[in-house]
Amino acid sequence: MTEFVTFEEGRLACDVVGDGPLVVLSHGIGTSRRDYRHLVPLLVEAGYRVVNTDLRGHGESSLGWPSVTRKAAISRTDVAGDLLSVIRYFGGPAVIVGHSLSGGAATIAAAEAPELVAAIVEINPFTKTQRLDMRALFTVPRYRHGLMRLMGTLLLGSPRLWRRYLDFAYPTKPADYTDYLDDLMRTLRAPGRWAEFMKTGKTTPADAEAALPGVHRPALVIMGAADPDYPDPKAEGMAIVSAMPMGIGKVAVVDNGGHYPHAQFGDRVAELIIPFLRRHGAGQLEPARHAG
């Protein structure tokens, strides 16, 4: 059953299941918390209390949240603030697992409030500012085709291209993919939902990139080897970790994983996350290390 956490600015929808140290999940743009449907049961079975949230404006969360940018946009800083509010509400600290845009948000949350964030997991994150790789456009077909669909979606506001992007971003598809995608597209056709999705394209990861040197909590960056959003997914993950203080982060790669490896291969992603949680979860929280 959906639970709602109400703040002055709006209302976030979430599922709350399990007992144990707190783990907060946050999905990427244009989807919903259902992206984690195959991962949540495995985290609960491993002994964690999981709060799986819909982004502001997405899924069942309310529309029209005010942005720190003071324009009709959804930034990583906005989402980071929402996640910290959720952690306070449920009694943190917590580990944040953030996908795509929410990976960048997890970076900001960890840098801003280390007393609330025990560790972060970033799955295929947009944490560094992206630059068009002209060479890869001609030499990496996966990157070219994915970029055309994604940029077409954001520039043209096309639900058809978004569906085509998602089909491409799942090199292999879970058994329930068709039902999941049909339900997602119905949600995006509901009044106001597509406009909220479009707000995510009006910001960049610059705020998250600037926060990387200030992360002093353990970080795990999980990349799908076949993610079409990056010319070299592993290199993207390594660049994120390299911008953090030395020894804070590590990178893991999921073979044949696209942009949604947690939805494709919940078991394989759980095998990476659960040992990380046992080493660095809220129950293992140590005082934050500060630079200087």
C-alpha positions as MATLAB code, in Angstrom:
seq = 'MTEFVTFEEGRLACDVVGDGPLVVLSHGIGTSRRDYRHLVPLLVEAGYRVVNTDLRGHGESSLGWPSVTRKAAISRTDVAGDLLSVIRYFGGPAVIVGHSLSGGAATIAAAEAPELVAAIVEINPFTKTQRLDMRALFTVPRYRHGLMRLMGTLLLGSPRLWRRYLDFAYPTKPADYTDYLDDLMRTLRAPGRWAEFMKTGKTTPADAEAALPGVHRPALVIMGAADPDYPDPKAEGMAIVSAMPMGIGKVAVVDNGGHYPHAQFGDRVAELIIPFLRRHGAGQLEPARHAG';
ca = [
       0.000    0.000    0.000;
       1.300    3.444   -0.936;
       2.326    5.685    1.941;
       2.615    9.446    1.615;
       5.099   11.722    3.346;
       3.784   15.277    3.364;
       6.033   18.324    3.543;
       5.287   22.013    3.186;
       6.304   21.937   -0.482;
       4.458   18.775   -1.535;
       3.791   15.105   -0.953;
       6.072   12.160   -1.758;
       4.711    8.673   -2.404;
       6.646    5.683   -1.141;
       6.536    2.031   -0.145;
       7.935    1.148    3.288;
       8.811   -2.502    3.895;
      11.068   -4.552    6.131;
      12.861   -4.038    9.425;
      16.431   -3.088   10.174;
      18.824   -0.317    9.145;
      17.254    2.228    6.797;
      17.822    2.198    3.028;
      16.164    4.869    0.876;
      15.709    4.207   -2.850;
      15.205    6.950   -5.445;
      14.637    6.334   -9.170;
      15.589    8.327  -12.266;
      13.717   10.649  -14.608;
      10.507    9.728  -16.383;
       9.841    6.488  -14.497;
       8.686    5.586  -10.976;
       9.624    3.681   -7.855;
       8.521    0.486   -9.630;
      11.989    0.469  -11.223;
      13.187   -1.130   -7.966;
      10.491   -3.804   -7.846;
      12.993   -6.662   -8.283;
      15.561   -5.242   -5.853;
      13.370   -4.301   -2.876;
      12.428   -7.876   -1.801;
      16.101   -8.881   -1.792;
      17.096   -5.954    0.415;
      14.239   -6.723    2.809;
      15.230  -10.390    2.940;
      18.786   -9.298    3.782;
      17.513   -7.448    6.865;
      16.915   -3.839    5.834;
      14.028   -1.408    6.194;
      13.473   -0.073    2.689;
      11.760    3.193    1.804;
      11.219    3.251   -1.964;
      10.188    6.742   -3.065;
       8.709    8.374   -6.145;
      10.560   11.498   -7.255;
       8.736   14.790   -6.888;
       6.266   15.081   -9.778;
       6.677   11.407  -10.684;
       4.639    8.275  -10.004;
       2.151    9.054   -7.263;
       4.022   12.024   -5.773;
       2.401   15.434   -5.995;
       2.925   17.907   -8.823;
       4.218   21.469   -8.827;
       6.990   21.442   -6.231;
       8.957   24.703   -5.941;
      12.581   24.426   -7.087;
      15.647   25.968   -5.470;
      16.447   27.294   -8.938;
      13.243   29.400   -8.747;
      12.112   28.175  -12.151;
       9.986   25.320  -13.435;
      12.697   22.676  -13.091;
      13.666   19.608  -11.085;
      17.322   19.629  -10.088;
      19.534   17.176   -8.255;
      19.716   19.678   -5.407;
      15.900   19.609   -5.192;
      15.841   15.816   -5.041;
      18.690   15.728   -2.506;
      16.641   17.945   -0.202;
      13.637   15.661   -0.622;
      15.726   12.604    0.241;
      17.140   14.205    3.366;
      13.608   15.141    4.431;
      12.522   11.523    3.928;
      15.448   10.279    6.031;
      14.570   12.691    8.832;
      10.939   11.620    8.672;
      11.703    7.901    8.953;
      14.470    8.327   11.506;
      17.847    8.144    9.814;
      20.643    7.811    9.191;
      20.227    5.859    5.977;
      22.017    4.575    2.931;
      20.712    6.272   -0.220;
      20.477    4.238   -3.414;
      19.968    6.646   -6.301;
      19.593    5.896   -9.990;
      20.477    8.284  -12.841;
      19.479   11.837  -11.745;
      19.014   10.526   -8.209;
      22.602    9.294   -8.225;
      23.669   12.908   -8.474;
      21.159   13.789   -5.763;
      22.698   11.150   -3.471;
      26.093   12.821   -3.938;
      24.702   16.186   -2.840;
      22.833   14.697    0.123;
      25.952   12.905    1.392;
      28.067   16.058    1.067;
      25.488   18.289    2.747;
      24.337   16.059    5.614;
      26.829   13.292    6.452;
      25.151   12.846    9.836;
      22.056   11.583    7.977;
      23.741    9.621    5.181;
      25.731    6.535    6.143;
      26.743    5.693    2.577;
      25.549    6.092   -1.007;
      25.003    3.776   -3.949;
      24.795    5.427   -7.362;
      23.425    3.323  -10.214;
      24.274    4.600  -13.703;
      24.350    8.124  -12.296;
      24.258   11.457  -14.058;
      26.589   13.004  -11.494;
      29.133   14.673  -13.782;
      28.273   17.267  -16.418;
      27.893   15.509  -19.757;
      29.687   16.579  -22.916;
      28.886   15.320  -26.386;
      31.527   12.837  -27.552;
      31.638   13.368  -31.313;
      34.041   10.511  -31.906;
      31.833    8.068  -29.982;
      28.817    9.158  -32.042;
      30.482    7.531  -35.052;
      32.292    4.648  -33.357;
      29.880    3.493  -30.627;
      26.450    2.679  -32.144;
      24.923    2.030  -28.733;
      25.796    5.596  -27.660;
      24.573    7.132  -30.907;
      21.205    5.422  -30.912;
      20.576    6.001  -27.229;
      21.527    9.665  -27.407;
      19.255   10.303  -30.374;
      16.265    8.845  -28.531;
      17.005   10.550  -25.219;
      17.769   13.982  -26.641;
      14.804   13.700  -28.987;
      12.559   13.019  -26.009;
      13.772   16.064  -24.091;
      14.008   18.459  -27.038;
      10.752   17.462  -28.748;
       8.775   16.427  -25.681;
       7.908   13.135  -27.363;
       6.426   10.241  -25.342;
       6.915    8.007  -28.392;
      10.662    8.659  -28.365;
      10.796    8.100  -24.605;
       9.257    4.674  -25.039;
      11.762    3.924  -27.807;
      14.596    5.089  -25.538;
      13.465    2.778  -22.742;
      13.254   -0.161  -25.145;
      16.853    0.542  -26.155;
      18.086    1.177  -22.604;
      17.101   -2.388  -21.614;
      19.412   -4.624  -23.713;
      17.602   -7.537  -22.108;
      14.188   -7.170  -20.541;
      12.668   -8.667  -17.380;
       9.663  -10.917  -17.838;
       7.251   -8.208  -16.676;
       8.738   -5.469  -18.878;
       5.772   -5.015  -21.243;
       3.259   -4.690  -18.415;
       5.606   -2.355  -16.560;
       6.125   -0.118  -19.579;
       2.426    0.020  -20.466;
       1.632    1.082  -16.898;
       4.402    3.683  -16.926;
       3.181    5.255  -20.156;
      -0.362    5.426  -18.764;
       0.994    7.314  -15.771;
       2.927    9.727  -17.986;
      -0.268   10.477  -19.920;
      -2.075   11.541  -16.723;
      -2.664   15.310  -16.386;
       0.528   17.144  -15.485;
       2.829   14.120  -15.391;
       4.604   14.598  -18.704;
       5.219   18.281  -17.903;
       6.869   17.266  -14.618;
       9.136   14.829  -16.450;
      10.151   17.614  -18.841;
      11.288   19.738  -15.882;
      14.164   17.309  -15.313;
      15.699   18.296  -18.653;
      16.003   21.934  -17.578;
      18.890   21.319  -15.178;
      22.372   19.795  -15.457;
      24.509   17.682  -13.101;
      26.772   20.672  -12.377;
      25.498   20.879   -8.793;
      26.244   17.205   -8.186;
      29.675   17.403   -9.812;
      30.576   20.336   -7.568;
      29.613   18.279   -4.502;
      31.825   15.269   -5.310;
      34.940   16.507   -3.435;
      32.768   16.999   -0.346;
      31.578   13.385   -0.129;
      33.085   11.749    2.949;
      30.820    8.733    3.164;
      31.505    5.411    1.400;
      30.205    5.312   -2.161;
      29.504    2.461   -4.550;
      28.973    3.367   -8.217;
      27.291    0.610  -10.244;
      27.394    0.900  -14.028;
      25.658   -1.186  -16.662;
      28.282   -2.220  -19.199;
      25.805   -1.676  -22.068;
      24.340    1.636  -20.861;
      23.671    3.688  -24.017;
      24.000    7.014  -22.190;
      27.804    6.900  -21.968;
      30.481    6.094  -24.552;
      32.316    4.079  -21.879;
      30.151    3.354  -18.797;
      33.011    2.041  -16.662;
      35.105    5.111  -17.445;
      32.169    7.324  -16.434;
      31.955    5.530  -13.099;
      35.698    5.821  -12.556;
      35.585    9.547  -13.306;
      32.908   10.011  -10.626;
      34.917    8.093   -8.036;
      38.124    9.917   -8.985;
      36.470   13.246   -8.200;
      35.677   12.066   -4.651;
      38.278   12.065   -1.882;
      40.733    9.206   -2.259;
      39.461    5.863   -1.004;
      35.831    6.922   -0.638;
      34.358    5.280   -3.728;
      34.533    2.107   -5.789;
      33.049    1.058   -9.129;
      31.265   -2.168  -10.064;
      30.076   -3.123  -13.554;
      27.050   -5.262  -14.454;
      27.619   -7.200  -17.677;
      24.872   -6.620  -20.268;
      23.296   -4.057  -17.959;
      21.734   -1.099  -19.709;
      20.687    2.090  -17.983;
      18.400    0.095  -15.645;
      20.469   -2.863  -14.390;
      18.518   -2.973  -11.107;
      15.319   -3.601  -13.087;
      16.976   -6.048  -15.478;
      18.982   -8.020  -12.939;
      17.748   -7.363   -9.402;
      19.645  -10.380   -8.077;
      22.973   -9.339   -9.591;
      22.656   -5.770   -8.359;
      21.659   -7.037   -4.893;
      24.827   -9.142   -4.840;
      26.802   -5.911   -5.188;
      24.762   -3.745   -2.841;
      24.140   -6.060    0.128;
      27.828   -6.679    1.029;
      28.375   -2.913    0.712;
      25.457   -2.276    3.089;
      26.834   -4.751    5.601;
      30.167   -2.931    5.629;
      28.896    0.626    5.489;
      25.156    0.699    6.307;
      23.449    2.858    8.898;
      24.247    0.300   11.583;
      27.956    0.789   10.853;
      27.901    4.604   10.834;
      31.148    6.272   11.863;
      31.824    9.997   12.359;
      32.128   11.800    9.029;
      35.605   12.706    7.831;
      35.946   16.369    6.956;
      38.529   17.892    4.697;
      41.125   20.215    6.180;
];
